[in-house]
Amino acid sequence: MKENLTYKKAFIFAKEIVNLYKYLVEEKKEYIISKQILRSGISIGANVKEGLEAQSRKDFLNKMNIALKEASETEYWLELLIATKYIDANASEKLIIKCKELNKILNSIVKTTRKNLKII
């Protein structure tokens, strides 16, 4: 199977989320939101990977939809961590940009797949 750019971006993002989780737990002693962002942030790539191995186009759509929801949730947790001053807005700007980019990519994949399957 050839390399998939969406999967690669999601995997790199997941590694950064794991590092953020470690920072939140070890440095900030934050255990609730950190678990939430870890779960949603690493789930994006896992669902993209599953989608790439999907048994049908509808199965692919389902996995990409889940990945999109997880990316959206992760964006929420990042915004909350900034708003509560657990992380610095400037320091985490690249992470937010990557999350928004994943959201846009996955949204486009879902829309295109729905259109191709004639699901509106």
C-alpha positions in Angstrom: 0.0 0.0 0.0 1.3 3.4 -0.9 1.9 6.1 1.8 -1.2 8.0 2.7 -0.7 11.7 3.5 -3.7 12.0 5.8 -2.6 9.0 7.8 0.9 10.4 8.0 -0.3 13.8 9.3 -2.6 12.1 11.8 0.2 9.9 13.1 2.6 12.9 13.5 -0.2 14.8 15.3 -0.8 11.8 17.6 2.9 11.7 18.6 2.6 15.4 19.5 -0.6 14.7 21.5 1.2 12.0 23.5 3.9 14.5 24.3 1.3 17.1 25.3 -0.3 14.4 27.6 3.0 13.7 29.2 3.6 17.4 29.8 0.1 17.9 31.3 0.4 15.0 33.7 4.1 15.4 34.7 4.4 19.2 34.8 0.9 20.5 35.3 -0.5 17.6 37.3 -3.7 17.7 35.1 -5.3 14.3 34.9 -8.8 14.8 33.5 -8.6 16.9 30.4 -5.2 15.3 29.5 -6.9 11.9 29.3 -9.7 13.2 27.1 -7.3 14.9 24.7 -5.1 11.8 24.6 -8.0 9.6 23.8 -9.5 11.8 21.0 -6.1 13.0 19.6 -4.7 9.5 19.1 -8.0 8.1 17.9 -7.9 10.3 14.7 -5.0 8.3 13.1 -6.3 5.0 14.3 -9.6 5.6 12.5 -7.9 6.9 9.4 -5.8 3.7 9.4 -8.9 1.6 9.8 -10.6 3.5 7.0 -7.7 2.8 4.7 -8.4 -0.9 5.3 -12.2 -0.6 5.0 -14.2 -3.4 3.5 -16.4 -1.0 1.5 -16.8 2.6 0.6 -19.5 3.0 3.3 -17.2 1.5 5.9 -14.5 3.9 4.7 -17.0 6.8 5.1 -17.9 5.6 8.6 -14.3 5.5 9.8 -13.5 8.9 8.2 -16.5 10.4 9.9 -15.4 9.0 13.3 -11.9 10.5 12.6 -13.5 13.8 11.8 -15.5 13.8 15.0 -12.4 12.9 17.0 -10.4 15.8 15.4 -13.2 18.2 16.2 -13.2 17.0 19.8 -9.5 17.3 20.0 -9.7 20.9 18.8 -12.2 21.6 21.6 -9.9 20.2 24.3 -7.0 22.3 22.9 -9.1 25.4 23.1 -10.1 24.6 26.6 -6.5 23.9 27.7 -5.6 27.3 26.4 -8.6 29.1 28.0 -7.8 27.5 31.4 -4.1 28.4 31.0 -2.8 24.9 31.2 -1.0 25.5 27.9 0.3 28.7 26.4 -1.6 29.8 23.2 1.6 30.8 21.4 3.5 27.6 22.3 0.6 25.4 21.2 -0.2 27.4 18.0 1.4 24.8 15.7 -0.6 22.0 17.4 -3.9 23.9 16.8 -3.0 24.6 13.2 -2.3 20.9 12.7 -5.6 20.0 14.3 -7.5 22.4 12.2 -5.7 21.1 9.1 -6.7 17.5 9.9 -10.3 18.7 10.4 -10.3 20.4 7.0 -8.8 17.3 5.3 -11.2 14.9 7.0 -14.2 17.1 6.3 -13.3 17.2 2.6 -12.8 13.4 2.5 -16.2 12.9 4.2 -18.0 15.3 1.8 -16.4 13.9 -1.3 -17.1 10.3 -0.2 -20.7 11.2 0.6 -21.1 12.8 -2.8 -19.6 9.8 -4.6 -21.9 7.4 -2.7 -24.8 9.8 -3.4 -25.4 10.2 0.4 -26.4 13.8 1.1 
